[in-house]
Structures are given as C-alpha cells and as structure tokens.
Amino acid sequence: MRRARGGPVGDCPVDVVKVFSAGPGGGNPAPIVLDASQLDAAQMQEIAAAYGHESAFVLPAQDRGNDFRFRFFVPNHEMEMCGHATVGALWLLRRNGLWTTPQARVETLSGLVVGRLASAASSPLMDPLTDPLISAQGTDAKRIEVSQPEGAVYPLTDKEIIDTLMKVLNLRAGDMMPLSVLNSKTSRIKTLIALRSPDVLHALRPDFASVEAVCAALDSTGLYPFAVEDSKRHVFHARQFPRSSGYHEDAATGIAATALLYGLRYYGFSPAAGESITVKQGLAMGRPSAISVRFADPTDGLHAGCWLSGTVELMSEADRDAGRDTDRRPGATQ
C-alpha cells in the first residue's frame, strides 16, 4: 500500500509493508519512505505518529563504502534500530530495483548492519504441512535476513524489582519457570521472563501504565515474556511490551527475538549450529506473526552475531482497515 501524507511532509510517498506475517491479519506493519533525503527528524516522527507504527526512512549512506543509511521512528521518539522495519525496507528496496547487489551494508544509529537474501536452508520458518502459522506468502517467497551483533546477557538478581515486574505483568509465582529473569541485548536491551506455557503468556493482562517505569528501573527498552511450545523444534511464543513507543504491544519484534536467542543459549535451550529458532508473536493481539533467528557462522567474515528473517508483503487497504481493530496506541484494547 502506498499513500502520500499531507501536512508538513507534503506529497512524500509512504509504502506500508507487513513483516513476519504468519496468517490472516498477522505481521507487524512498517511504513517505509524509500527517499527521505528531504525530510527532517520532526517530519519523520510525524509520519510514524500518523501511522502509529515503527517507521523506516532510507537515506544515502554517509560512508562511501556503505549502501544506505536508515533512520527509525516510533510515534514518541527516534529509535537506534528496528528489526522488522529494516527487513521490510530492504525487501522494498530489492522489489523496486534500488538494491541489486548480493548484500547491503546499512548504517543505523546502533551501528552497521548487513542485509542479504536468505536461503531456504538458513530461514526455515515453519512447515506449512505441520504448522498452521505459516505465512500467506508460502515457502517460495524470498526472505531478507538482517545481521545483529553478538548478544550479551545479564541475570537480574534484585528481588524487589523482580517482584515489581511480576506485579506489572500480573504474574503469580507459579506462572514462571524456575529460570532467572534476564536482560539480554543485541541492538537494544530486552527483559526476558520465562513463563510455564503459551497459555499463561497469552492470558497476561499487564498494567500498561506501569510498564515504562519498570523498564526504566530495569534499564530495558521492553518486557519480553516468552514460553516454550516445542523445545525439539525450537519453537517459542513471546509478547513484547515496549517501554515508551506510543503503543502497548508489538505484533512482532525482530530485535527482541534476537535477544531471546542469546537468552535461550544462557538457559541451555539454544539450537545447534546452523539451526533456527522460530518465535511466534502477536497471537494475543489477533495478529499471528513468526520470526526466524539463528546464530551466524563465525567463519563467514561478516562479523555478525546472529541473523533474523521472515516474510514481507505489501500491506493492502483491507489489512490497514482490519488493523484498526487491534490498534496498538494508548487507549486501545488488546
């Protein structure tokens, strides 16, 4: 879907894609401006606020050795990095013939990331014959994968703040697995909370008014409770409650999924070399999504810690209208 917004952004064309969709109504929308060279920061943020989603803005690279520079905005502020908007912007650049090389070097505020076409072997999201959460794009759709740096994990030991976290999420002691609460970081810090089952996860009713304060106390950009669906197939469920993005919950969060990969390694759940984990997200919002994440090959020379990938498709007007029923902005019901 392409629209031209009025007001101070003039006739700037905005393409909206759905990223990580795994069923009808699923995926995380990302408004993309493929040529943002005439926009200032205030205009970029206005576009993000108008759409109510993380938005990506493509600019010329500052270093001649790189291909693009991306800026990211949510309704409330600029972000250093946004995984699904990076995947979506690269897919759109490829689709429009604006990126034709085997890989793209992208400057972001969080550092340099690499994008490339993912092979079927490196991004085996889910088998459509055995799992109903398969994207409408099918198994032949080309996927983009994006690098993230090596992750770092920090167990949280302050009982008082963990008790506060449980209260904000409305958790009882029996709802959690006997595992440490972790802060895990690739581009941004996410707080990982291991829950006993997907049913417990999807039944969460957080105190959204208190999420920002507890995230600030944790030095985290979002709460990412998760649960195991199938440990042998490395399938997990998760929900993301961001710190201060301007909405309560994300349908799919690529950076949080990469943080989860490193948390799983800490817990002893991580896959073997070359295998991916699948993170199902958005189910509680009625927007089924799936994110594939795997550790990078340390011998490939790209200095990546891991790769995230998933499906992308243009968002239709019908998708846009349906999305209003699951609006993520403050005051919306989830």
C-alpha positions, 0 to 999 in steps of 0.5 A: 500500500502506498499513500502520500501524507499531507501536512508538513511532509507534503506529497512524500510517498509512504509504502506500508509493508507487513513483516513476519506475517504468519496468517490472516491479519498477522505481521507487524506493519512498517511504513517505509519512505524509500527517499527521505533525503528531504525530510527532517527528524520532526517530519519523520516522527510525524509520519510514524505518529500518523501511522502509529507504527515503527517507521523506516526512512532510507537515506544515502549512506554517509560512508562511501563504502556503505549502501544506505543509511536508515533512520527509525521512528516510533510515534514518541521518539527516534529509535537506534534500530528496528528489526522488522522495519529494516527487513521490510525496507530492504525487501522494498528496496530489492522489489523496486530495483534500488538494491541489486547487489548480493548484500547491503551494508546499512548504517543505523544509529546502533551501528552497521548492519548487513542485509542479504537474501536468505536461503531456504536452508538458513530461514526455515520458518515453519512447515506449512504441512505441520504448522498452521502459522505459516505465512500467506506468502508460502515457502517460495517467497524470498526472505531478507535476513538482517545481521545483529551483533553478538548478544550479551546477557545479564541475570537480574538478581534484585528481588524487589524489582523482580517482584515489581515486574511480576506485579506489572505483568500480573504474574503469580509465582507459579506462572514462571519457570524456575529460570532467572529473569534476564536482560539480554541485548543485541541492538537494544536491551530486552527483559526476558521472563520465562513463563510455564506455557503459551497459555499463561503468556497469552492470558497476561493482562499487564498494567500498561501504565506501569510498564515504562517505569519498570523498564526504566528501573530495569534499564530495558527498552521492553518486557519480553515474556516468552514460553516454550511450545516445542523445545525439539523444534525450537519453537517459542511464543513471546509478547513484547511490551515496549517501554515508551513507543506510543503503543502497548504491544508489538505484533512482532519484534525482530530485535527482541527475538534476537535477544531471546536467542542469546537468552535461550543459549544462557538457559541451555535451550539454544539450537545447534549450529546452523539451526533456527529458532522460530518465535511466534508473536502477536497471537494475543493481539489477533495478529499471528506473526513468526520470526526466524533467528539463528546464530551466524557462522563465525567463519563467514567474515561478516562479523555478525552475531546472529541473523533474523528473517521472515516474510514481507508483503505489501500491506493492502487497504483491507489489512490497514482497515482490519488493523484498526481493530487491534490498534496498538496506541494508548487507549486501545484494547488488546 
